[in-house]
Amino acid sequence: MHEHFFECPYCWETISMLLDPSVIKQAYVEDCEVCCNPIQISVNYFNGELVGFEAINIG
């Protein structure tokens, strides 16, 4: 697992998420641990390296 830090697109607080590099392409919704709003997460790995991460507001 890989810990990734980013800013919530709602409250702008820095939060972290554990990402699984064994899954090359991921997309899911996760609630912000600070403000509880839903965030659309998109993750891409290539050869075990994080090459794409996007956290967008879906509200």
C-alpha positions as CSV (number, residue, x, y, z in Angstrom):
1,M,0.0,0.0,0.0
2,H,1.1,3.5,-0.7
3,E,0.0,6.6,1.3
4,H,-0.8,9.6,-0.9
5,F,-1.5,13.1,0.4
6,F,-3.8,15.6,-1.4
7,E,-6.1,18.5,-0.9
8,C,-9.9,17.9,-0.5
9,P,-11.7,19.7,-3.4
10,Y,-14.3,20.9,-0.9
11,C,-12.6,22.1,2.3
12,W,-9.0,22.3,1.0
13,E,-7.6,20.4,4.0
14,T,-4.7,18.1,3.3
15,I,-5.9,14.5,3.7
16,S,-4.3,11.1,3.0
17,M,-5.4,7.9,1.4
18,L,-3.9,4.5,1.1
19,L,-3.6,3.4,-2.5
20,D,-2.9,-0.1,-3.9
21,P,-0.3,-0.1,-6.6
22,S,-1.2,-3.6,-7.6
23,V,-4.4,-2.3,-9.3
24,I,-3.2,-0.4,-12.4
25,K,-6.3,1.8,-12.9
26,Q,-8.8,2.7,-10.2
27,A,-11.9,4.9,-9.9
28,Y,-14.1,5.2,-6.8
29,V,-15.9,7.6,-4.5
30,E,-14.5,8.2,-1.0
31,D,-15.7,10.7,1.6
32,C,-13.3,13.4,2.9
33,E,-12.2,12.5,6.4
34,V,-12.5,16.2,7.5
35,C,-15.7,17.5,5.9
36,C,-17.3,14.2,4.9
37,N,-18.2,15.3,1.3
38,P,-17.9,12.7,-1.5
39,I,-14.8,12.9,-3.7
40,Q,-14.4,11.1,-7.0
41,I,-10.9,9.5,-7.0
42,S,-9.1,8.4,-10.1
43,V,-5.7,6.6,-9.8
44,N,-3.3,5.3,-12.5
45,Y,-0.1,3.3,-11.9
46,F,2.5,2.2,-14.4
47,N,5.2,-0.3,-13.4
48,G,4.3,0.2,-9.7
49,E,4.7,4.0,-9.9
50,L,1.8,6.5,-9.4
51,V,1.5,8.3,-12.8
52,G,-2.0,9.8,-12.4
53,F,-4.1,11.0,-9.4
54,E,-7.2,13.1,-9.6
55,A,-9.6,14.0,-6.7
56,I,-12.7,15.9,-7.9
57,N,-15.8,17.4,-6.3
58,I,-18.9,15.5,-7.4
59,G,-21.4,17.6,-5.6
